[in-house]
Amino acid sequence: MLGGIIEKLTGKTYQENLKERILNPLAMNNSGFIYKDTKRTNTAKGFIINPDGTKESTYERMPNVPTPAGGMFSTAEDLLKLDRSLMNDNVLLNDEHKVLLLNRFNTDIKISFAELLAKPDFGMGIAGGSPGWNAVYDQNVGNKYTVIILSNFDFGAEVLIDRINSVLKEEKYPPLKMSAGRFVYEKIKEKGAEDFSANYKEYLSGYTIEHDGMLNMIGYQFLNKGMMDEAIAVFIINTKYFSDIANTYDSLGEAYMLKGEKKLALENYKKSLELNPNNQNAEMKINELKEE
């Protein structure tokens, strides 16, 4: 929406605005927007790591036309140019506007840019990505370092930044461990879906299940491989962690339906619709199952 406002006010595309206002002034010559049908050289390909450890290209998932919500490419060197400009010159922003940016546009904070830089704990961290891509920009002004990590597979940058910060602070950090998806896959493969369902709290005690999307994604990766029982086990566990989220029951209903267990599918679609009366998919599936 903000990108659309910029285009309306300037009469130029969002890409043109970025080039004229940021990329060209800082000579960020290796940054821009990726169009799916454009031939490119010297670029990384994005991958997701499936629960079984295989890599899957995310090229087909890329949008044909990038939007202000994402779709840019860059290098660590170019992003460092942006970082140095924000800290050391006024090419992009004056000091007053830097204070607004670095305090996430909180106008209640009354402080000069020089005072902000002098704060020993001042810094800013941004992370983001899409399937197959992950990036982190972590700035610690007080300790005079900036960390930029660009990864061409899921969550690689975010896994690494915590450990880098611990090293810089001379703190201990935990050893690397399997992703939650890989761990669940290996544990179910070793013990079976029934055992995992009975002992999931113990098995997942070393992981933080932050939101329903984590296990939901794992369940669909099993489902896409035709591993119905394994997918159902994961979806059931997701409903236990997030019993108030309609989508967890919708996914479980889909898995049961694909397995041919229509009664259980209907029960879970009804539960999903109960939690979210606007769930048109659940409503449609309920009608289909009733007709059968």
Backbone bond lengths (Angstrom), bond angles and torsions (degrees), N, CA, C in turn:
res aa  C-N    CA-C-N  psi(-1)  N-CA   C-N-CA  omega(-1)  CA-C   N-CA-C  phi
1 M - - - 1.458 - - 1.537 110.62 -
2 L 1.331 116.12 -43.62 1.469 118.93 179.14 1.529 110.76 -64.06
3 G 1.346 115.45 -37.02 1.464 118.81 176.91 1.516 111.10 -62.58
4 G 1.339 117.22 -39.31 1.454 120.89 177.50 1.519 112.29 -64.80
5 I 1.323 116.92 -37.84 1.471 121.18 177.57 1.524 110.36 -63.20
6 I 1.337 115.87 -43.38 1.475 120.31 178.70 1.525 110.42 -60.95
7 E 1.335 116.60 -43.30 1.463 119.91 179.83 1.528 110.85 -63.77
8 K 1.336 116.53 -40.23 1.468 120.56 -178.96 1.524 111.26 -66.03
9 L 1.324 116.13 -42.57 1.467 120.34 -177.05 1.526 112.67 -71.32
10 T 1.335 116.05 -35.44 1.474 119.41 -174.34 1.521 113.47 -96.29
11 G 1.334 116.98 -19.46 1.457 119.38 -175.88 1.515 112.94 73.38
12 K 1.319 116.55 14.94 1.466 121.63 179.69 1.524 109.06 -127.35
13 T 1.322 115.81 160.39 1.463 119.11 178.82 1.524 110.28 -69.20
14 Y 1.313 115.13 160.94 1.464 120.17 177.65 1.525 110.42 -61.01
15 Q 1.340 116.34 -39.74 1.459 120.16 178.77 1.525 111.61 -62.32
16 E 1.324 116.85 -41.45 1.469 120.49 178.85 1.525 110.59 -63.93
17 N 1.314 116.51 -40.09 1.464 120.00 178.41 1.522 111.55 -62.47
18 L 1.334 116.68 -44.09 1.467 119.49 179.41 1.527 111.40 -61.94
19 K 1.324 116.01 -43.20 1.463 119.14 179.95 1.528 111.38 -62.16
20 E 1.334 116.03 -47.88 1.464 120.81 -175.32 1.522 112.90 -71.22
21 R 1.339 117.18 -34.50 1.458 120.82 -170.99 1.530 113.98 -98.21
22 I 1.340 117.32 -24.08 1.467 119.26 -175.33 1.523 112.36 -128.72
23 L 1.322 117.02 -57.79 1.468 119.86 -170.81 1.530 112.57 -65.80
24 N 1.314 117.63 -50.08 1.468 120.01 -178.82 1.533 113.44 -66.83
25 P 1.345 119.49 -46.47 1.469 119.16 178.80 1.525 113.90 -58.18
26 L 1.328 118.02 -29.79 1.466 120.96 -178.74 1.523 112.41 -100.88
27 A 1.336 116.66 6.21 1.474 121.28 -178.82 1.530 111.02 54.54
28 M 1.326 115.41 41.84 1.465 120.29 175.69 1.531 107.50 -84.20
29 N 1.326 114.75 76.31 1.466 121.54 -170.08 1.522 113.54 -78.94
30 N 1.320 116.76 -10.81 1.460 120.21 -179.93 1.527 111.39 -112.38
31 S 1.324 115.05 33.56 1.470 121.15 179.59 1.519 109.02 -132.96
32 G 1.305 116.36 149.17 1.453 120.22 178.58 1.506 111.00 168.28
33 F 1.329 116.51 -158.90 1.457 122.04 -178.71 1.516 110.88 -106.86
34 I 1.315 115.72 142.58 1.462 121.85 178.74 1.525 109.51 -97.95
35 Y 1.327 115.69 125.96 1.457 121.44 171.63 1.521 107.68 -105.39
36 K 1.304 115.85 132.86 1.461 120.35 -170.48 1.527 113.21 -57.28
37 D 1.334 117.84 -37.76 1.459 120.37 -175.16 1.524 113.20 -90.23
38 T 1.334 118.12 7.85 1.462 121.83 -179.86 1.526 110.26 -88.31
39 K 1.311 117.16 130.23 1.461 121.02 177.05 1.525 108.93 -73.09
40 R 1.322 115.74 131.07 1.463 120.32 -176.30 1.515 110.38 -130.23
41 T 1.311 115.58 148.96 1.462 121.08 174.84 1.522 108.56 -123.17
42 N 1.304 115.90 159.23 1.465 121.43 175.77 1.526 112.42 58.07
43 T 1.332 116.23 39.46 1.457 120.57 177.82 1.529 109.40 -127.60
44 A 1.318 115.21 152.39 1.463 120.61 178.39 1.524 109.99 -85.02
45 K 1.324 115.84 153.11 1.453 121.68 174.56 1.522 108.92 -101.21
46 G 1.331 116.78 141.51 1.453 121.16 -178.84 1.524 112.05 -87.22
47 F 1.326 115.48 142.26 1.462 120.66 179.80 1.526 109.79 -136.84
48 I 1.326 115.15 150.08 1.450 120.17 164.87 1.519 107.36 -108.26
49 I 1.323 116.05 151.28 1.455 121.08 178.17 1.520 107.64 -100.83
50 N 1.321 116.88 115.65 1.455 121.35 179.72 1.525 110.84 -70.44
51 P 1.342 116.97 161.56 1.466 119.14 179.90 1.520 114.10 -56.67
52 D 1.348 117.27 -27.52 1.461 118.95 179.67 1.524 112.70 -86.15
53 G 1.333 116.88 5.13 1.463 121.28 176.37 1.513 114.88 93.01
54 T 1.329 118.54 -7.90 1.458 120.51 178.93 1.528 110.34 -77.30
55 K 1.328 114.79 153.31 1.464 120.38 179.18 1.525 110.17 -98.28
56 E 1.337 115.23 142.77 1.457 121.10 179.85 1.520 109.63 -130.59
57 S 1.323 116.31 124.49 1.460 120.84 179.84 1.519 110.84 -65.76
58 T 1.318 116.28 142.14 1.471 120.78 179.45 1.527 111.78 -104.30
59 Y 1.332 116.66 15.70 1.469 119.97 -177.27 1.530 111.59 -57.21
60 E 1.348 116.68 -43.43 1.460 119.64 -176.84 1.529 112.34 -67.11
61 R 1.323 117.66 -18.60 1.467 120.66 -178.71 1.529 112.23 -85.95
62 M 1.327 116.62 -10.43 1.462 119.26 -178.75 1.525 110.65 -66.79
63 P 1.336 117.51 140.39 1.475 119.48 174.74 1.522 109.62 -69.46
64 N 1.324 116.57 148.60 1.466 120.32 -179.84 1.520 111.78 -65.09
65 V 1.336 116.04 -36.19 1.464 121.00 -179.30 1.527 108.26 -126.45
66 P 1.338 118.43 124.09 1.467 120.61 179.84 1.525 111.62 -68.50
67 T 1.315 116.01 158.42 1.459 121.68 -179.02 1.525 109.16 -129.42
68 P 1.332 118.45 172.61 1.464 119.99 175.59 1.527 113.70 -60.16
69 A 1.330 117.71 -15.22 1.466 120.32 179.09 1.521 112.15 -76.05
70 G 1.336 118.66 -11.82 1.459 120.26 -179.92 1.516 110.85 160.99
71 G 1.331 115.73 -165.49 1.457 119.98 177.90 1.509 114.52 95.16
72 M 1.345 117.79 16.15 1.464 120.11 177.85 1.518 111.11 -94.60
73 F 1.314 115.69 158.12 1.456 121.74 169.70 1.519 108.93 -119.05
74 S 1.314 116.79 155.72 1.459 120.86 177.85 1.516 109.22 -163.59
75 T 1.324 116.33 -177.79 1.452 122.90 175.14 1.523 108.49 -127.91
76 A 1.316 116.02 162.09 1.466 119.34 177.55 1.522 110.53 -61.21
77 E 1.321 116.82 -36.63 1.471 120.75 179.81 1.528 111.01 -63.80
78 D 1.319 117.61 -44.15 1.459 120.82 179.45 1.531 111.17 -65.37
79 L 1.327 116.32 -41.71 1.459 119.27 -179.86 1.527 111.57 -67.30
80 L 1.322 116.31 -28.98 1.461 119.24 175.43 1.535 110.63 -68.51
81 K 1.327 117.11 -32.64 1.470 120.27 174.84 1.531 110.01 -61.28
82 L 1.322 115.99 -42.28 1.466 120.55 177.46 1.522 110.47 -62.70
83 D 1.306 116.28 -44.53 1.469 121.29 179.68 1.522 111.47 -61.50
84 R 1.318 116.98 -45.70 1.475 120.36 -178.21 1.523 111.64 -65.95
85 S 1.333 116.55 -35.05 1.459 119.34 178.25 1.528 110.66 -67.37
86 L 1.325 116.78 -42.72 1.464 119.87 178.98 1.522 111.75 -61.22
87 M 1.314 117.20 -32.82 1.463 121.09 -176.83 1.527 113.17 -89.51
88 N 1.335 117.64 -33.65 1.461 119.36 -164.50 1.523 116.11 -117.81
89 D 1.319 120.46 -13.49 1.460 119.32 -178.56 1.520 110.20 -143.41
90 N 1.325 115.63 179.64 1.469 121.09 -177.96 1.525 111.63 -117.60
91 V 1.323 116.54 28.01 1.464 119.99 -179.13 1.530 110.55 -63.55
92 L 1.306 117.01 -41.62 1.465 120.92 -178.20 1.523 112.49 -96.06
93 L 1.323 116.32 -47.34 1.457 121.52 -174.64 1.518 111.18 -135.82
94 N 1.343 116.65 145.71 1.455 118.77 170.81 1.532 108.64 -79.23
95 D 1.311 116.91 170.75 1.467 120.51 -173.70 1.524 112.48 -62.74
96 E 1.328 116.89 -35.54 1.462 119.84 -179.60 1.527 110.90 -63.15
97 H 1.325 116.06 -42.72 1.462 119.90 -179.75 1.526 111.84 -73.92
98 K 1.324 117.02 -27.25 1.468 119.35 175.21 1.525 110.49 -64.17
99 V 1.325 116.51 -40.28 1.465 120.24 178.19 1.525 110.08 -60.86
100 L 1.335 116.65 -41.33 1.464 120.30 177.52 1.527 111.02 -62.30
101 L 1.331 116.70 -47.49 1.460 120.96 -178.81 1.524 111.24 -61.74
102 L 1.318 116.44 -48.38 1.464 120.79 -173.45 1.524 112.90 -74.83
103 N 1.333 116.74 -12.35 1.464 120.46 173.37 1.525 111.05 -109.40
104 R 1.328 115.21 24.38 1.467 122.65 176.68 1.528 111.87 52.88
105 F 1.345 114.93 41.20 1.467 123.60 172.77 1.525 113.78 64.04
106 N 1.320 115.13 28.92 1.465 120.78 175.64 1.528 108.34 -84.46
107 T 1.328 116.40 103.87 1.463 121.02 -175.95 1.527 112.65 -75.58
108 D 1.321 117.79 -7.67 1.467 120.81 178.95 1.525 112.31 -78.65
109 I 1.326 116.84 -16.16 1.470 120.23 -179.66 1.522 108.95 -82.08
110 K 1.317 116.68 115.58 1.467 122.35 -178.88 1.523 108.52 -106.53
111 I 1.323 115.96 98.69 1.458 121.34 -177.48 1.523 107.97 -156.75
112 S 1.325 116.75 147.27 1.459 119.94 177.51 1.529 109.43 -82.99
113 F 1.328 116.38 163.40 1.469 120.06 179.34 1.526 110.36 -64.27
114 A 1.338 117.15 -39.27 1.468 120.39 179.07 1.528 110.59 -62.99
115 E 1.337 116.68 -40.99 1.471 120.25 178.40 1.530 111.14 -66.50
116 L 1.319 115.17 -36.00 1.466 119.86 178.92 1.528 110.49 -64.37
117 L 1.315 116.67 -44.43 1.467 120.67 -179.76 1.524 112.06 -66.06
118 A 1.316 116.46 -25.99 1.463 120.36 -177.36 1.521 113.32 -80.54
119 K 1.326 117.03 -11.97 1.465 120.32 -179.83 1.533 109.19 -69.41
120 P 1.325 117.67 125.74 1.475 119.90 -174.72 1.526 114.11 -65.04
121 D 1.324 117.59 -24.75 1.457 119.72 -177.42 1.529 112.91 -105.07
122 F 1.337 117.06 12.24 1.454 119.39 -176.44 1.522 111.36 -74.29
123 G 1.311 115.36 137.98 1.455 121.39 175.89 1.508 110.34 -174.45
124 M 1.298 116.13 178.02 1.456 120.90 179.89 1.520 109.00 -151.61
125 G 1.312 116.77 134.97 1.452 120.64 178.37 1.515 111.58 -127.86
126 I 1.313 116.42 136.57 1.459 121.72 178.13 1.525 107.88 -134.14
127 A 1.321 115.78 133.40 1.467 120.62 176.37 1.516 108.84 -133.74
128 G 1.305 116.17 151.19 1.455 119.43 178.55 1.511 110.92 -172.92
129 G 1.311 115.21 178.28 1.452 118.65 179.35 1.507 111.87 165.19
130 S 1.312 115.38 -171.01 1.455 124.07 176.86 1.520 105.77 -150.80
131 P 1.337 119.02 173.00 1.457 118.76 -177.94 1.528 112.80 -51.46
132 G 1.306 115.84 119.65 1.463 120.56 -179.73 1.509 115.07 93.74
133 W 1.326 117.28 -4.10 1.462 120.36 -177.27 1.523 110.08 -139.64
134 N 1.329 115.97 143.94 1.456 119.95 178.94 1.535 107.83 -154.73
135 A 1.326 116.45 136.76 1.463 120.37 -178.03 1.520 110.37 -142.00
136 V 1.330 115.05 149.13 1.461 121.65 177.64 1.521 109.20 -136.41
137 Y 1.325 115.09 134.05 1.472 122.15 170.55 1.516 105.75 -121.72
138 D 1.324 117.26 112.62 1.456 121.46 -174.75 1.533 108.62 -126.83
139 Q 1.308 114.37 118.39 1.459 120.33 -172.78 1.529 109.71 -118.70
140 N 1.325 116.35 124.88 1.460 121.41 176.79 1.516 107.84 -122.44
141 V 1.326 114.49 94.61 1.471 120.05 -174.45 1.524 111.09 -68.00
142 G 1.347 116.12 -39.87 1.456 119.91 -177.79 1.511 112.74 -58.65
143 N 1.336 116.68 -39.79 1.465 120.77 179.48 1.522 113.21 -97.43
144 K 1.338 115.10 6.23 1.468 122.13 173.01 1.529 113.10 58.89
145 Y 1.319 116.68 51.43 1.459 118.96 171.84 1.522 110.31 -146.02
146 T 1.315 114.30 152.82 1.457 122.85 175.22 1.517 107.58 -131.21
147 V 1.326 116.15 133.86 1.461 121.17 178.43 1.523 108.60 -116.30
148 I 1.324 116.29 127.25 1.463 122.50 177.25 1.520 107.34 -124.33
149 I 1.328 116.26 122.42 1.467 121.27 -179.62 1.521 108.72 -127.79
150 L 1.318 116.18 126.65 1.460 121.88 176.21 1.530 107.55 -119.26
151 S 1.321 116.09 125.25 1.462 120.48 -176.30 1.519 110.50 -124.86
152 N 1.332 116.51 141.24 1.464 119.80 178.33 1.527 111.65 -104.01
153 F 1.349 116.05 32.08 1.455 120.09 164.62 1.518 108.91 -150.24
154 D 1.317 115.71 161.83 1.469 121.60 -170.64 1.522 113.53 -54.35
155 F 1.311 116.39 127.70 1.463 124.77 168.44 1.528 114.30 63.85
156 G 1.320 118.30 8.94 1.462 119.91 -179.68 1.513 112.89 -59.53
157 A 1.325 116.80 -42.15 1.461 120.63 -178.13 1.518 111.39 -69.58
158 E 1.335 116.21 -41.18 1.464 119.44 -177.04 1.523 111.94 -70.21
159 V 1.325 116.97 -30.97 1.461 120.13 175.52 1.515 110.36 -67.49
160 L 1.332 116.43 -37.30 1.462 121.13 -174.71 1.526 113.31 -78.14
161 I 1.332 117.86 -35.19 1.459 119.94 -172.41 1.521 112.58 -63.28
162 D 1.318 118.29 -37.21 1.468 119.96 179.57 1.521 111.14 -61.89
163 R 1.312 116.28 -38.77 1.461 120.20 -179.39 1.524 111.67 -73.30
164 I 1.323 116.45 -37.53 1.469 119.63 177.29 1.526 110.14 -63.40
165 N 1.327 117.03 -44.63 1.461 119.95 179.20 1.529 111.39 -63.16
166 S 1.325 116.79 -36.77 1.469 119.62 177.94 1.524 110.80 -64.90
167 V 1.329 116.90 -40.84 1.473 120.55 177.77 1.522 110.26 -62.92
168 L 1.342 117.10 -45.20 1.459 120.85 -178.69 1.531 111.91 -64.53
169 K 1.324 116.57 -29.61 1.465 120.95 178.89 1.533 112.39 -92.23
170 E 1.346 115.04 2.90 1.468 121.32 -178.50 1.530 111.49 58.06
171 E 1.325 114.51 41.14 1.457 120.96 178.17 1.532 109.71 -109.44
172 K 1.316 115.87 158.25 1.455 120.27 175.89 1.529 109.02 -76.27
173 Y 1.292 115.44 151.54 1.460 119.74 178.20 1.521 109.22 -139.13
174 P 1.325 116.92 151.29 1.465 119.98 -177.22 1.516 111.24 -71.66
175 P 1.321 118.01 152.92 1.467 120.60 177.47 1.518 110.65 -67.07
176 L 1.307 116.42 157.02 1.456 120.75 176.93 1.525 109.63 -63.40
177 K 1.307 116.19 144.76 1.452 120.49 177.57 1.517 109.25 -134.22
178 M 1.317 115.49 166.04 1.459 120.47 177.56 1.525 110.70 -57.33
179 S 1.316 115.38 151.31 1.459 118.77 170.48 1.515 108.24 -63.01
180 A 1.326 116.49 158.76 1.462 120.29 179.98 1.522 111.16 -58.76
181 G 1.340 116.52 -40.47 1.457 119.99 -179.65 1.520 112.45 -63.94
182 R 1.327 116.32 -45.50 1.474 120.07 179.82 1.527 110.47 -65.51
183 F 1.342 115.95 -39.63 1.465 119.95 -179.74 1.527 110.95 -62.56
184 V 1.345 116.06 -47.04 1.463 120.18 179.93 1.525 110.15 -61.01
185 Y 1.329 116.64 -43.39 1.466 121.14 179.87 1.525 110.70 -59.49
186 E 1.334 116.03 -49.76 1.467 119.90 -177.37 1.523 111.51 -66.13
187 K 1.336 116.59 -38.21 1.464 119.97 -178.42 1.535 110.50 -68.71
188 I 1.330 117.09 -42.42 1.465 119.95 178.24 1.528 110.34 -67.00
189 K 1.322 116.09 -37.60 1.463 120.30 177.79 1.527 110.94 -63.22
190 E 1.334 115.26 -37.45 1.465 120.68 -178.53 1.525 111.99 -77.82
191 K 1.342 116.90 -46.09 1.461 121.42 -171.26 1.527 114.47 -103.36
192 G 1.337 116.04 -21.59 1.456 119.08 -176.14 1.513 111.95 97.26
193 A 1.336 116.05 155.00 1.464 121.50 -176.58 1.527 111.75 -64.32
194 E 1.333 116.92 -37.56 1.464 120.19 -178.10 1.523 111.45 -65.57
195 D 1.329 116.73 -44.18 1.456 120.83 178.81 1.529 110.99 -64.58
196 F 1.331 116.41 -41.20 1.462 119.62 -179.64 1.520 110.81 -63.79
197 S 1.326 116.43 -40.59 1.467 120.39 179.10 1.524 111.26 -61.62
198 A 1.330 116.42 -36.35 1.460 120.52 -177.71 1.523 112.77 -77.49
199 N 1.334 116.95 -25.93 1.472 120.31 -172.59 1.528 113.08 -123.74
200 Y 1.331 117.21 21.51 1.462 119.85 -173.40 1.529 113.27 -60.63
201 K 1.333 117.84 -34.08 1.466 119.69 -179.24 1.523 110.88 -62.81
202 E 1.307 115.87 -42.31 1.465 119.91 178.49 1.524 110.48 -68.24
203 Y 1.327 116.39 -46.02 1.463 119.97 -176.99 1.530 112.42 -64.48
204 L 1.329 116.80 -36.48 1.468 120.45 -176.04 1.525 113.15 -95.95
205 S 1.327 116.90 12.07 1.467 120.04 -177.52 1.534 112.70 -63.42
206 G 1.319 116.90 -23.94 1.462 119.71 179.33 1.511 114.27 -88.49
207 Y 1.327 117.56 3.78 1.459 122.14 -178.31 1.526 110.35 -121.98
208 T 1.315 115.64 148.12 1.458 120.93 174.79 1.527 108.17 -101.71
209 I 1.321 116.32 113.78 1.466 120.74 178.45 1.520 106.65 -89.15
210 E 1.317 116.11 93.15 1.459 121.77 -168.61 1.526 112.86 -74.85
211 H 1.329 116.81 -34.40 1.465 119.35 -177.01 1.525 108.78 -154.01
212 D 1.313 116.03 166.45 1.465 120.67 -174.84 1.514 113.29 -66.63
213 G 1.341 116.76 -20.43 1.462 119.56 -178.59 1.517 113.63 -66.41
214 M 1.332 117.36 -26.53 1.463 120.10 -177.15 1.526 111.29 -63.67
215 L 1.329 116.86 -56.84 1.461 120.02 -179.86 1.526 111.30 -71.73
216 N 1.321 116.71 -30.51 1.457 119.81 178.80 1.518 110.91 -61.13
217 M 1.330 116.44 -42.63 1.459 120.63 178.92 1.523 110.98 -64.01
218 I 1.339 116.27 -41.52 1.460 120.50 178.73 1.523 110.36 -62.57
219 G 1.338 116.07 -43.69 1.451 120.24 178.60 1.519 112.28 -58.35
220 Y 1.333 116.97 -42.77 1.465 119.79 -179.23 1.521 112.28 -70.76
221 Q 1.317 117.01 -28.61 1.455 118.50 175.46 1.525 110.41 -67.10
222 F 1.315 117.59 -38.43 1.461 120.86 173.07 1.528 110.00 -64.34
223 L 1.342 115.65 -44.57 1.456 121.07 -176.87 1.522 111.01 -61.16
224 N 1.332 116.87 -42.22 1.459 121.42 -179.31 1.516 112.50 -66.58
225 K 1.320 117.01 -19.68 1.461 121.35 177.14 1.527 111.76 -94.92
226 G 1.341 116.58 5.62 1.445 120.24 179.24 1.513 114.16 76.90
227 M 1.329 117.55 14.19 1.469 122.11 -178.93 1.529 107.67 -92.60
228 M 1.334 116.02 77.61 1.461 122.79 -170.57 1.525 112.77 -64.01
229 D 1.335 117.49 -50.17 1.461 120.24 -177.57 1.519 111.67 -61.31
230 E 1.326 115.41 -39.87 1.468 120.13 179.48 1.525 110.42 -65.74
231 A 1.333 116.33 -42.61 1.465 120.57 179.10 1.524 110.73 -63.25
232 I 1.316 116.25 -44.09 1.467 120.41 -179.38 1.519 110.64 -62.41
233 A 1.339 116.83 -41.08 1.465 120.21 178.83 1.522 111.00 -59.57
234 V 1.331 116.88 -43.39 1.470 121.06 -179.69 1.524 110.81 -67.81
235 F 1.329 117.25 -43.05 1.461 120.52 179.87 1.533 111.41 -63.81
236 I 1.336 116.84 -38.48 1.469 120.00 178.07 1.524 110.29 -62.37
237 I 1.332 116.03 -44.01 1.470 120.29 179.15 1.525 110.15 -62.42
238 N 1.328 116.77 -36.73 1.462 120.76 179.09 1.527 110.91 -63.52
239 T 1.347 117.14 -37.44 1.470 119.68 177.76 1.528 111.20 -67.96
240 K 1.329 117.09 -25.55 1.462 119.96 177.83 1.524 111.24 -76.86
241 Y 1.336 116.50 -38.81 1.463 120.14 176.17 1.525 111.48 -69.91
242 F 1.330 116.70 -37.97 1.466 121.48 -172.60 1.540 109.00 -130.55
243 S 1.318 114.33 67.44 1.462 120.21 -174.82 1.523 113.46 -69.27
244 D 1.317 117.70 -13.23 1.465 120.79 -179.02 1.526 113.01 -103.14
245 I 1.344 117.15 8.19 1.463 121.45 -179.00 1.523 109.25 -102.29
246 A 1.317 116.70 118.35 1.463 121.61 -175.04 1.524 112.56 -61.48
247 N 1.327 117.20 -36.19 1.462 120.21 -174.13 1.521 113.06 -65.18
248 T 1.347 117.37 -26.92 1.458 119.07 -179.93 1.537 110.21 -65.16
249 Y 1.329 116.92 -38.88 1.467 120.91 179.18 1.534 110.93 -75.34
250 D 1.314 116.32 -32.59 1.464 120.54 176.74 1.530 110.02 -61.42
251 S 1.336 116.28 -44.73 1.471 120.56 179.65 1.522 111.15 -66.18
252 L 1.324 116.19 -41.69 1.458 119.90 178.74 1.526 110.49 -64.22
253 G 1.315 116.77 -39.35 1.460 120.73 176.59 1.512 111.65 -60.69
254 E 1.333 116.46 -40.81 1.464 120.52 179.53 1.527 110.79 -63.35
255 A 1.336 115.96 -43.61 1.465 119.88 -179.61 1.525 111.18 -62.61
256 Y 1.329 116.92 -44.01 1.461 120.58 178.48 1.529 110.70 -63.22
257 M 1.328 117.01 -39.91 1.459 120.83 -179.15 1.521 110.74 -64.36
258 L 1.335 116.62 -42.45 1.466 120.41 179.18 1.525 111.39 -65.75
259 K 1.324 116.22 -29.50 1.464 119.96 178.25 1.529 111.68 -81.30
260 G 1.320 116.79 -11.45 1.454 120.30 179.43 1.510 114.58 92.66
261 E 1.327 117.10 8.28 1.472 121.00 179.08 1.530 108.13 -93.85
262 K 1.326 115.11 81.16 1.462 121.77 -169.01 1.529 112.76 -68.49
263 K 1.329 117.21 -35.96 1.458 119.82 -179.01 1.526 110.73 -63.36
264 L 1.331 116.72 -45.92 1.467 120.64 178.94 1.525 111.05 -68.44
265 A 1.321 115.96 -34.74 1.470 119.61 176.68 1.522 109.81 -61.97
266 L 1.333 116.48 -46.24 1.462 121.39 -179.44 1.526 111.32 -61.82
267 E 1.312 117.59 -42.39 1.469 121.75 179.15 1.520 111.66 -58.60
268 N 1.315 115.68 -43.72 1.462 118.94 -176.48 1.519 112.64 -76.42
269 Y 1.327 117.85 -34.16 1.464 119.69 174.53 1.527 110.24 -64.93
270 K 1.336 116.64 -37.89 1.465 120.07 177.66 1.526 110.86 -64.60
271 K 1.314 116.40 -40.80 1.462 120.33 178.08 1.524 110.69 -63.68
272 S 1.322 116.25 -40.77 1.460 120.59 178.25 1.521 111.08 -62.38
273 L 1.329 116.04 -44.01 1.466 120.29 -179.53 1.521 111.19 -67.81
274 E 1.321 116.56 -32.93 1.462 120.78 177.02 1.525 110.86 -63.39
275 L 1.328 116.28 -40.98 1.465 120.59 -179.97 1.517 112.04 -76.19
276 N 1.320 116.03 -30.86 1.462 120.54 179.53 1.531 109.60 -136.93
277 P 1.340 116.84 90.73 1.467 120.69 -178.14 1.529 114.07 -60.06
278 N 1.332 117.40 -14.06 1.469 120.81 179.57 1.524 112.79 -92.75
279 N 1.322 117.46 5.72 1.466 121.48 -179.10 1.527 109.29 -74.99
280 Q 1.324 116.53 93.05 1.462 121.35 -176.15 1.525 111.78 -68.18
281 N 1.337 115.86 -32.53 1.468 118.78 178.72 1.527 110.72 -62.95
282 A 1.347 116.38 -46.53 1.467 120.15 179.16 1.527 110.94 -61.59
283 E 1.323 116.28 -41.63 1.460 120.37 -179.88 1.531 111.01 -62.44
284 M 1.332 115.78 -41.94 1.461 120.68 179.77 1.537 111.03 -65.29
285 K 1.319 116.80 -43.22 1.464 120.91 -179.33 1.536 111.25 -66.96
286 I 1.307 116.37 -37.13 1.472 120.17 177.63 1.525 110.07 -61.36
287 N 1.308 117.31 -44.18 1.466 121.62 179.31 1.523 111.02 -64.22
288 E 1.342 116.39 -40.20 1.465 120.79 178.42 1.525 110.51 -63.21
289 L 1.318 116.59 -45.61 1.465 121.05 -177.38 1.534 111.20 -68.37
290 K 1.331 117.34 -34.60 1.465 120.31 178.04 1.523 110.64 -67.35
291 E 1.330 116.01 -39.63 1.467 120.72 -179.55 1.517 111.35 -64.04
292 E 1.336 116.07 -36.16 1.454 120.06 179.43 1.527 110.54 -70.39
